[in-house]
Amino acid sequence: MRDRIIVAAAMLALAGPLILAPSLAAGPGDPIVAARQASMKEMAAAARAIAEMFDGKRAYEPAAFKAAADNLSGRAGALTGEFPQGTLGAPSAAKPEIDQARLEFEALARHIGRLADALAVKAGNAPPGITADMRMTGPPMDGGSLLGKRPGAAEADPATMPAEHLLHLILQDCTSCHSKFRQKQQ
């Protein structure tokens, strides 16, 4: 009996710090990671639906355009909250470096949110068919060139940009974020 008590006490002593200490990485089945991954998949599906409408691969429907744009806007607004400290790293694809560059990560997420909000407003007023003013035309509208954005270039007001251009800027920001803050899964 005495041996059982000693073994139980030793097990509690070893497990206690593990039980009480906050996790430094997300564990398998972590509900925050699962919710974040589901949210990212929904954002990707919404962006894909809009892109396919502009590319002619999917029939353009104003209601579907609005639903997808609203989904992007709502989810983009919640991005920073979906990456709390302690939920980064394996098994999540979110790199722990997000915490070291939290300000940059949050600025990028806010920018995606502003673009997505502007896209949702445009989708709320969408005409029955894709019009020329919804399309990207002419030179890049973000002060960029084929080689990238010019340093010090003023950023255009998203409300003045065509819907297709807003989508492309959102996708560009998503790509930038993923290249810096997402691990490749094997």
Beta strands, then each sheet from edge to edge (+ up, - down):
strand 1: 144-145
strand 2: 148-149
sheet 1: 1+ 2-
end
